[in-house]
Amino acid sequence: MTLSLFNQFLSPVFLNIPLILISLILPWVLFPSPATRWMGNRVVSVQGWFINRFSNQLLLPLNEGGHKWAPLLASLMIFLLTLNLLGLMPYTFTPTTQLSLNMGLAVPLWLATVIIGARNQPTHALAHFLPEGTPAPLIPVLIIIETISLFIRPIALGVRLTANLTAGHLLIHLISSAAFVLSSVMPTVALLTAALLFMLTLLEVAVAMIQAYVFVLLLSLYLQENV
């Protein structure tokens, strides 16, 4: 039973070819590219409106140096959002339930923000390790704590996204299995379980959107500290 629950998170393979590559490429195929005409269709207009609103909201607290990250953060938001939502469809695979993928996104981007801060303003970057006015006996302890908290950031980014999506998929799997089993034994209870499954699916859609936004938002906050 335990193995069958977690089999859905295994990366699918066909003829020794990992299909996760197709899952990662698919989001970019679904979104239309901007047209060369003066007036685009409604899908392109909605897509452009969403990207503009998201970029303005996300980069509002950043200075002009951080605005260079707008295309990267907007692309990452659309990428994660699409992967999370497509993973809720039946018979699909969610790449963002893989900790290796999430850590592969979190660590380089977090490291880039740290390197930018160390290069542009090294004094300010080092000041985070030791707040002003710290008593002398607490200096070694605070430096160790701040160093640990700095290196925990990318781990928290990857684990948060993985854990939230994995927990949601497991709940959907368990409740849908219960509704299927109860349909022939207790139809009334099965209907109530199916209603609960529908509400949980709506909740998971919201979680998929929120987790993609939180991932990018935390990256922008780390960037804000270093630019």
Stockholm file with secondary structure:
# STOCKHOLM 1.0

chainA/1-227         MTLSLFNQFLSPVFLNIPLILISLILPWVLFPSPATRWMGNRVVSVQGWFINRFSNQLLLPLNEGGHKWAPLLASLMIFLLTLNLLGLMPYTFTPTTQLSLNMGLAVPLWLATVIIGARNQPTHALAHFLPEGTPAPLIPVLIIIETISLFIRPIALGVRLTANLTAGHLLIHLISSAAFVLSSVMPTVALLTAALLFMLTLLEVAVAMIQAYVFVLLLSLYLQENV
#=GR chainA/1-227 SS CHHHHHGGGSCCEETTEETHHHHHHHHHHHSCCCCSSSSCCHHHHHHHHHHHHHHHHHHTTSCGGGGGGHHHHHHHHHHHHHHHHHTTSTTCCCGGGCHHHHHHHHHHHHHHHHHHHHHHCHHHHHHTTSCTTCCGGGHHHHHHHHHHHHHHHHHHHHHHHHHHHHHHHHHHHHHHHHHHHHTTTCHHHHHHHHHHHHHHHHHHHHHHHHHHHHHHHHHHHHHHHHC
#=GC SS_cons         CHHHHHGGGSCCEETTEETHHHHHHHHHHHSCCCCSSSSCCHHHHHHHHHHHHHHHHHHTTSCGGGGGGHHHHHHHHHHHHHHHHHTTSTTCCCGGGCHHHHHHHHHHHHHHHHHHHHHHCHHHHHHTTSCTTCCGGGHHHHHHHHHHHHHHHHHHHHHHHHHHHHHHHHHHHHHHHHHHHHTTTCHHHHHHHHHHHHHHHHHHHHHHHHHHHHHHHHHHHHHHHHC
//
